[in-house]
Amino acid sequence: MIELEGVPELIDPVMVAAFEGWNDAGDAASTAVAHLEREFKGEVFAALDAEDYYDFQVNRPTVFMEDGVRKITWPTTRLSVVRVGGAKPRDLVLVRGIEPSMRWRSFCNELLGFAHELGVELVVVLGALLGDTPHTRPVPVSGVTSDTDLAQRMDLEETKYEGPTGIVGVLQEACTHAGVPAVSLWAAVPHYVSQPPNPKATLALLNRLEDLLDLRIPQGELPEDARAWQVGVDQLAAEDSEVAEYVQTLEEARDTAELPEASGEAIAREFERYLRRRDTPGGKARPSKPDTAGGSADDDGDEGGGTED
């Protein structure tokens, strides 16, 4: 029995989840949820029992000192609630943790138990994968679902992926079988620069989430971090002629594949995002900068067929 004492009645709640590990290239997805927690000052209200789901030889606990006392932090998955204000306030139930080592079906059922008790109307799972995409172009973000009606209503792709999957895929299917609408958003991270962090991919996921839920998400320092990240990768690529040539090949393939209609859709999404950001102090509009480095989700297609869910 799940008891949620102290959690207020929620407004149109959506569960947004991300898990470190196989589904989190460049730590892009888990960092996106951490950004939401930080910007909206989320407070943890529940944590899954680490003993039930984690192998501590794979994900080891950490020791730290607090007021001279040694304490241990166990690897687990935690839930928090944040309220996104605006003309239509909405609550987000944030789930952030590590891909479990075992008992995945029980893990998903426990999360779905929280979703049921909190009245969650939609589950959005964030993921990131390695792909043949150049770091110099907007980060491709695919929105996929197993629900035909949801795909049509929210302009998403129906998943056609077959093959190995991670906790993102298992949780989405668990939602489908439980009758809970679920969406996965996948960012493609360049495989030749896969080490975390990747703020450009994180920003792209947040922009796509913002569009999906019609919310305004403060970007904080992410745009500047994304630009600095791209400049750093540009410099590294310039020092290696083979890498520079490979990046140019990826750029040509990407530019050739993109259709004029896709660019038009990207402009429309950027304008809608601009309108959401108009209500800034002083009543002045503050549009986001063009995404040469900021990582706007300007491509909602399935990058190279690699998106799994």
C-alpha positions in Angstrom: 0.0 0.0 0.0 1.4 3.4 -1.1 0.9 6.2 1.4 1.5 9.7 0.2 1.1 11.8 3.2 2.1 15.4 2.8 1.7 15.4 -1.0 -0.9 18.0 -2.0 -3.7 17.4 -4.5 -2.0 17.7 -7.9 -3.1 19.7 -11.0 -3.2 17.7 -14.3 -0.1 15.7 -13.2 2.4 14.3 -15.7 5.1 11.9 -14.6 8.5 12.7 -16.2 11.2 10.0 -15.7 14.8 9.4 -16.6 17.3 6.7 -15.5 21.1 6.7 -15.5 22.8 3.9 -17.4 22.2 2.3 -20.8 19.3 4.7 -21.8 21.2 7.8 -20.9 24.0 8.6 -23.4 25.9 11.7 -22.3 23.8 11.8 -19.1 21.4 13.9 -21.2 18.1 12.5 -19.9 19.0 12.3 -16.2 20.5 15.8 -16.3 17.2 17.1 -17.9 15.1 15.8 -14.9 17.8 17.1 -12.5 17.4 20.5 -14.2 13.6 20.4 -13.7 14.1 19.6 -10.0 16.6 22.4 -9.5 14.7 25.1 -11.5 11.3 24.3 -9.9 12.8 23.5 -6.4 11.4 20.0 -6.2 11.4 18.1 -2.9 11.7 14.3 -2.8 8.6 12.7 -1.3 9.4 9.0 -1.9 12.2 6.7 -2.7 12.2 3.0 -3.8 13.9 0.5 -1.5 17.4 0.1 -2.9 17.6 -3.5 -1.6 14.8 -4.6 -4.0 16.3 -3.4 -7.2 20.0 -2.7 -7.2 23.2 -4.8 -7.2 25.5 -2.8 -4.9 28.6 -4.3 -6.5 27.5 -2.7 -9.8 26.1 0.5 -8.3 28.0 1.1 -5.1 26.7 3.2 -2.2 28.8 6.3 -1.3 29.9 7.5 2.1 29.9 11.2 3.1 30.3 13.3 6.2 27.5 15.4 7.6 28.2 17.4 10.8 31.1 15.1 11.6 28.9 12.0 11.2 29.6 9.4 8.5 26.5 8.6 6.4 25.7 6.4 3.4 23.8 7.3 0.2 22.3 4.3 -1.4 21.7 4.1 -5.2 18.0 4.2 -5.8 15.2 5.9 -7.6 13.5 9.0 -6.1 10.3 10.8 -6.8 9.6 14.5 -6.3 6.8 16.9 -7.3 7.1 20.4 -8.9 4.5 22.9 -10.0 5.0 24.7 -13.3 3.2 28.0 -13.1 1.7 30.1 -15.9 -1.8 30.6 -17.3 -2.4 26.9 -16.9 -0.4 25.6 -13.9 0.5 21.9 -14.0 2.3 19.5 -11.7 5.2 17.3 -12.8 6.0 14.1 -10.8 9.7 13.7 -11.4 11.3 10.3 -11.3 15.1 10.2 -11.3 17.3 7.2 -10.6 19.5 4.5 -11.9 18.4 1.7 -14.3 17.7 -1.2 -11.9 19.8 -4.3 -11.8 16.9 -6.7 -11.2 13.2 -7.2 -10.8 12.3 -4.7 -13.6 8.6 -5.7 -13.7 8.2 -5.1 -10.0 10.1 -1.8 -10.4 7.7 -0.6 -13.1 4.7 -1.8 -11.1 5.8 0.2 -8.1 6.2 3.4 -10.2 2.8 2.8 -11.8 1.4 2.5 -8.2 2.6 6.0 -7.5 1.3 7.2 -10.8 -2.2 5.8 -10.0 -2.3 7.2 -6.5 -1.3 10.6 -7.7 -3.7 10.7 -10.6 -1.0 10.9 -13.3 -2.6 11.5 -16.7 0.5 10.9 -18.9 4.0 9.4 -18.4 6.9 10.8 -20.4 10.2 8.9 -20.2 13.3 10.7 -21.4 16.2 8.8 -23.0 19.4 9.4 -25.0 21.1 7.1 -27.4 24.3 7.2 -29.5 23.8 8.0 -33.1 25.5 9.0 -36.4 24.6 12.7 -35.9 27.0 15.7 -36.2 27.6 17.8 -33.1 27.3 21.0 -35.2 23.6 20.5 -36.1 20.5 20.7 -33.9 20.1 17.6 -31.7 17.5 15.2 -33.2 14.8 14.3 -30.7 12.3 11.6 -31.5 8.9 11.4 -29.7 7.5 7.8 -29.9 4.6 5.9 -28.3 2.9 2.5 -28.6 -0.6 4.2 -28.5 -2.0 4.9 -32.0 -4.5 7.5 -30.8 -1.8 9.3 -28.7 0.5 9.3 -31.7 -2.1 11.1 -33.8 -3.1 13.5 -31.1 0.4 14.6 -30.1 2.1 14.3 -33.4 4.3 11.4 -32.4 5.8 8.3 -34.1 4.5 4.9 -33.4 7.4 2.7 -32.2 8.5 0.1 -34.7 11.7 -0.8 -32.8 12.6 -4.5 -32.3 15.7 -5.6 -30.4 17.3 -5.2 -26.9 15.7 -2.7 -24.7 16.4 -0.9 -21.4 14.2 0.2 -18.5 12.8 3.1 -20.7 11.3 0.6 -23.1 10.1 -1.7 -20.3 8.4 1.1 -18.4 6.7 2.4 -21.5 5.2 -1.0 -22.3 4.2 -1.5 -18.6 2.3 1.8 -18.9 0.6 0.7 -22.1 -0.6 -2.6 -20.5 -1.8 -0.7 -17.5 -3.8 1.7 -19.7 -1.6 4.7 -18.8 -0.7 6.9 -21.8 3.0 7.0 -22.2 5.6 8.7 -24.5 9.3 8.3 -24.8 11.5 11.2 -26.0 14.9 10.2 -27.3 17.8 12.5 -28.0 20.6 11.4 -30.4 24.1 12.0 -29.0 27.1 11.9 -31.4 28.8 8.6 -30.8 32.3 10.2 -31.4 31.8 12.5 -28.4 29.7 10.4 -26.0 31.3 11.3 -22.7 29.0 13.3 -20.3 27.9 15.9 -19.8 26.1 16.9 -23.0 24.2 20.1 -22.2 23.1 20.5 -25.9 21.3 17.2 -25.8 19.8 18.0 -22.4 18.5 21.3 -23.7 17.0 19.6 -26.8 15.1 17.1 -24.6 13.8 19.9 -22.4 12.7 21.9 -25.4 10.9 18.9 -26.8 9.2 18.3 -23.5 8.2 21.9 -23.4 6.6 21.6 -26.8 4.9 18.3 -25.9 3.3 19.6 -22.7 2.9 23.2 -23.7 4.9 24.5 -20.7 7.5 27.1 -20.1 10.6 25.6 -18.7 13.4 28.0 -17.5 16.6 27.2 -19.3 19.0 28.6 -16.7 22.6 28.3 -17.8 22.0 25.4 -20.3 22.1 27.6 -23.5 25.5 29.0 -22.5 26.7 25.5 -21.4 25.6 24.1 -24.8 27.4 26.8 -26.7 30.6 26.2 -24.7 30.3 22.5 -25.2 30.0 22.9 -29.0 33.0 25.2 -29.1 35.0 22.7 -27.2 34.1 19.9 -29.5 34.8 22.1 -32.5 38.3 22.7 -31.2 38.9 19.0 -30.6 37.6 18.1 -34.1 39.8 20.7 -35.7 42.9 19.1 -34.1 42.2 15.8 -35.8 41.8 15.8 -39.6 40.1 12.4 -39.6 37.5 13.5 -37.1 37.0 16.7 -39.0 36.4 14.9 -42.2 34.0 12.5 -40.6 32.0 15.3 -39.1 31.8 16.9 -42.5 30.5 13.7 -43.9 27.8 13.5 -41.2 26.9 17.2 -41.9 26.4 16.5 -45.6 24.3 13.5 -45.0 22.1 15.3 -42.4 21.7 18.4 -44.6 20.8 16.2 -47.6 18.2 14.2 -45.7 16.4 17.3 -44.2 13.4 18.4 -46.2 12.2 22.1 -46.5 9.0 21.1 -44.7 11.0 20.0 -41.7 12.8 23.4 -41.5 9.4 25.1 -41.6 8.1 22.9 -38.8 11.2 23.7 -36.7 10.6 27.5 -37.2 7.0 27.1 -36.2 8.0 25.3 -33.0 10.6 27.9 -32.2 8.0 30.7 -32.6 5.6 28.9 -30.3 8.4 28.5 -27.8 9.1 32.2 -28.1 5.4 33.1 -27.4 5.5 30.9 -24.2 8.6 32.9 -23.0 7.0 36.3 -23.6 5.8 36.7 -20.0 9.1 37.8 -18.5 9.6 40.6 -15.9 8.8 44.0 -17.4 6.5 42.5 -20.0 9.3 42.2 -22.6 9.6 39.3 -24.9 12.8 37.4 -24.7 13.1 34.9 -27.7 15.5 32.1 -27.5 18.6 32.3 -29.7 18.8 30.3 -32.9 20.0 26.9 -32.2 23.5 26.8 -33.7 24.7 25.4 -30.4 21.8 25.5 -28.0 20.3 22.2 -28.9 16.7 22.9 -30.0 14.7 19.8 -30.9 14.4 20.7 -34.6 14.2 17.2 -35.9 11.5 14.9 -34.6 12.3 12.0 -36.9 13.8 8.7 -36.0 17.5 9.2 -36.3 18.9 6.4 -38.4 16.2 3.9 -37.2 18.0 3.7 -33.8 15.2 4.9 -31.5 14.0 2.0 -29.5 10.7 3.1 -28.1 
